[in-house]
Amino acid sequence: MPAIFSNVHRECNVGKNAINHGAWMVWLASSSVSANDITFNMTRGATAISQQVYDLHMTIFYICCAIGLIVFGAMLWSIVHHRKSRGAKAAQFHESTRIELLWTAIPVLILVAMAAPATSTLLKMEDTSKADLTVLITGSQWKWHYKYLEHPVEFYSLLATSKKQISGDEPKSGTYLLEVDQPLVLPVGKKIRFLMTSDDVIHSWWVPAFAVKKDANPGYINESWTRIDKAGTYRGQCAELCGKDHGFMPIVVVAKPAGEFDGWIAKTAADQAAAKAQQQDLASQTMTLPQAMELGEKVFLGHCAACHQPAGTGLPGIFPALKGSKVATLPEHRAQHLDIVLHGKSGTAMQPFGKQLTAQELAAVVTYERNAWDNKTGDVIQAAEVQSLLNPVEPNKDK
Ligand SMILES: [Cu+2]
């Protein structure tokens, strides 16, 4: 039994016939020492703001407890001492100006005492000025995209928990559903401004240790910030019900000392530039059908199978089947098929994959969808075609 409950239980047995106010107050005061150890309480977190939010939460909690004890204590005492069986007679008085003033003034004073620290903390939480680093966070069914606005670095961060753990075929790790392939890396001791938005539905970026929880809305940018005190790994989740895999888009932040972070961001920028150059190289190569099918299957299982299912059957009434569908089999729908994969389909859960995958991966996955599960169209899409659809040559505007 958690300590708080055993304390409550013990205190409830103290004096069966009378409420021991003294004991309750002692418990209330002493519990402040252990409040942080209670696992279902808020965390103190790893930032000055999260500590302030925690203190504010505890202050308001204790004020509420005290009000509850006084009000319910007075009620219970009155019920017991002025009960009918004791021959109590109701007092007959009306319109006492003094009492009315008192029961208006006391709650107003309590509310002001609560509002003052709450407002001060909220104002600090909203002050995103003078940031050292800005990260654009984009929620997308069902992953997060991070872009460092001062550096040429951006990437998607996807759930890394294996499908076998999810299906129960493997034992679950200690960080089950709270692990990603690429964590967001941030420097310690710097003010980091977050800009939140979404590609599709409303998500919410929530890391309890930073006391940051902000909605990521499509077509709108929300702001928040943090300054992390300690290096380490911090975990969070999407906190807005955003569809089928809402529970599968965790957040992992790795906070590194500033010097280490500078090294990491420089290396990542160089790696990403090299990968981009390599992708352009690959885009000029021609794939055979078996090569495209091999790569396409990997891409399909990693990005498409959650909705369209590994066997291409979809989920009837929710996600369309690709196996035997007109779009994935008929020659006249080939261009539409490519367009949907690259740019998404508005009004549906089908998101644009054009900026999430390389031209080669996009070509391979469309080839796979057009040839797997008896679709067998024989079509082989090449990366060069995808590239031309992604970056159409702009007509000369001078003409
Ligand atoms: Cu979400």
Residues whose N, C-alpha, C, O or C-beta is under 5 A from the ligand:
A	BS01	CU	I202 H203 S204 C238 E240 C242 H246
